[in-house]
Each structure stands twice: as structure tokens, then as C-alpha cells.
Amino acid sequence: MKYFTSSTYQLKIYNKGVGRIVTPEFLDNLGNGLLGSNPSKNTVLHLVSKIGNVASVEYILAKDPSQINCLNSDMETPAYVAAREGREDILRFMINYLKKENKDIESIFTRSIDGQSALHIAIQKHHLEVVFLLIKKIPKLANRINESKESPLYLAAEEGYFGVVELMLKKCGEISFEGSNGKTALHAAAISNSAGMFELSQFYINYDILNA
């Protein structure tokens, strides 16, 4: 088991963009009671997924792998928090870790209370590095529909993110165009004047023909 205490693998937390080196004992103390009574039910892994670094995440998972599945009071896993906060480096590590452990990745990256996935929230928060990473590494997230009946493709088209739309169409196979209030990604692309409107419409027509 590898604990990073050397200067090569410094454990850090960030406050207003400034990194602060912390000791393993500091993270251990957080887990041994300092966070125990917090109403948000965040674990140490939730915390470092938001303000820590990859070494901190790896340290915590080496000591307590179960934290990868823990939910806070908003029914969010640490992976979902990392996506919401735009922590591409931490998400990349978590994805590799989960694949090695043969975990149910799609569920861990989805908020069960409303079906909102890490891909949904990354698009909504405009964290494009995270969006591209999730599409490439967990393409099945593109077919998760949230409580508002919105697919990630719909949200990307609504934002006018043509590069995201294009990558989803190429990488995600059969993909949902579903949007809220009976709309589809085509409606969203038209409203946002997306440059990807033509390609999106052609894909939709071809998909409809093949599945008629």
C-alpha cells in the first residue's frame, strides 16, 4: 500500500487557488471525526475531490476504498463532486481506479435522486475538459436522462457546444436526443444557432432510417 509522504507526491488542499501542503495525519484526523458531524455528510474523499489533489485522493482510497461509493446529503458521490468542480485530473485518476476495481462506473458517476450524471453537470458548469474526458472514457453516460428529461446531447446542443456534440455522435453509438418539454437536441441546436445543426440533423435522419 503506497502512502505519499515524500516531496514528490505532496498531499495538498487548495484555498482560493493557493495550494497548501498537508500531512497524512491531517487527512486522517479529518476522517476520524472532524467531518463526522457535518450535516452535508461529506467524506474526506468528497472534500479532497473538490479542493485536493490527485495524491490526496490516492492516499484516501488506499486507506479506505469504500469512500468512492459514499453519498453526501445531496446524494452525490465524490466522483460527481469532482465533475461539478471541474477537477479533470482527479476524475481521470478515479476512472482508472474504478476500471481496475471493476466497479459500476456509470452508477458512481450518476446522482440517483434525479438521474443527473457527471456529464450533465460538467456541461452545465462549462467544464469542457471534464466533458471531453467523460465522453471518451465513459461514453454510456451520454444516454443517461435526468429528471428534467434532458440528455447530455440536448444540453450540449443547447449550449452551442458543437465540438461536444460532434464527439458524442462519433463516440457514443446509439444516443438519446431527448430534451425537456418534448424538445430534442435538434430544437436546442436550432435555438442556440449551433454550427453543428446540419451534422446533428443528418445523424438524426440516418439514425431514424436505420432504426425504422
N, C-alpha and C positions, 0 to 999 in steps of 0.2 A: 504494500500500500504506500503510495507516494504522497507525502505532505510537503508542500512548497514553502520552505522557510529560508531558502537562500536568496541572495540578492537577484539571482537570475529569474526567479519566479516569485516576485514580491506580491503579497496579498494587498489589494488596495480597495478603498472605497472612495467615491467622488462626491464632493460637495461644491456646487456651483462651478463644475468643470475642473476643479482642482483635486488632484489625486492625493490621498493620504495613505501612507503605508501603515498597515495594521498587522498585529501579531496573530498567529493561530489561536492563542489564548483569548484574544478579543472576540473572535468569531465563535469560539467555544462558549464563552460566557454569554454571548447573545442567545445561543441555542439552549443554554442551561438555565434559562429563567428570565433574562432581561426582556425577551419578547413574549414570554409565556402568557402574560395577561393583556396583550394588546387586543382591542376589540376588532381590529381588521383581520385577525387570525393569520397574519403574515408570518411565514417561517423565515429563518435566516436566509434560505435559498431565494425566497421571494425578494428579500431585501437586496441581496447582492446581485440578483438578476436585474435589478433596477439601477443600483449605484455602485456595484462592484466591478471586478474584472474577471477574466477567464480563470486565472489561478485561484481566485476565491471560490468560484463555482466548483472547480475541480476538487478543491480541498474539502468542501462541504459534502459533495457527492461521494467522495472516497470514504468519509466517515459515516454518512447516513444516506444511502441511495434512495430510501423511501421518500425523501423530501421532494423528489422530482414529480411525485403524484399528488402532493398536498394541495388542498384548495384553501384560499383565503375566504373572507366573508362575502366577497363578490363572485365566488365560485371560479376564481382564476388560478391556474397553475403558474409556477414560476416561468415556464416557457411562454405562456400568454403574456405575462408581465413584461418579459424581455422584448417581445414583439411590439407591445404597446409603447415601450420606451425607446424603440429603435436600436436595440442592442444586437446588432448583426453578428458581432464577434462571439458573444455569449450564445446566441441561437445556433450558430454554426457548430460550436462545441457540443451543445445539448443534442442536436440532431445526430451527430456522430456517436455520441454516448448512447442515445436511445436505440440506434440501429444495432450497435454492438450487443446491447442487452435484450434485443428482440421485443421491445415494448410496443404497445399500441400507439404509434406516434400520432395518428390523426386525432384520437380522443384526447391525448395530452395537450394538443395544440388547439383544442376547441373548448369554449366555455359552455358547459352543459345546460345552464339555466336558460340560455336564449339562442344556442346554436352558433353564436358568434365565434369565428375561428381567428387564429393568429393572423391569417391572411386578410380577413376582413378588416381587423383593427389596424394592421400595418398600412393598408390602402387608405383608410380613413384618416390616419395620422400622418400620411405622406412620407412614410419611411421607405423610400423606394429600394434601397439596398436590401432591406429585410424582405420586401415584396418579391424581388427577383430571386433571392435565396430560397424562400419558401416554395415558389413555383418550381424551381429546379430540383429541390431536394424532397419536397412532399407535394407532388402535383395533385394528389387526390383532394387536397384542401380546396381546390378550385371548384369542387362540386358540393361543398358544404353550403347550405342555405340557412341564413339566420332567421330569427323570429320575425323580422320585418319582411321576410320573403325575398331577401336580396342575396344574389350570388356574388362572389368576388368579381366575376367578369362584368356584371352590371355596375358595381361600384367603380371599377377601373374605367369603364366607358363613360360613366357619369363625370369622373374627374378629368376626362380627356387624356388619360394615360395610354396613348397608342402603343408605346413600346411594351407596356404590361399586357395590353390586350393581345398584341401580336404573339408574345411569348406564351401566353395561356393557350391560344389557339394551336400553337405548334407543339407544346409540351404536354398538354393535359388531356389529350384524347377526347372522348365524349364529354362535353362540358355543358353546364347549365347556363342558359341565357336569362334565367328568371330574375325579375326585379319586383319592386314593391308596387302595390296598387294596380296589378295587371300589366305593368310595363315590362319591357325586356331590355337587354343590353343595347339593342338596336335603337330603341327610343332614347335611351340615355346618351348614346353616341351622337344622335341627331341633335339633341338639345344642347349638348356641350360643343357641337361643331367639331367633333373629333376627326382628326386626319385619318383615323382608322375606320371610318364609317364604311367605305367601299369594301375593304377586305373583310370586315365583320359581316356585312350583308352577303357577300359572296360565300363565305364559310357557312353562314346560316342556310342559304339556299341549297348548297351542296349537301349539307348535313340532312336537311329536310328531304331531299330527293333520295339519298342513300337509305334513309330510315322510313320511307313511305310504306 
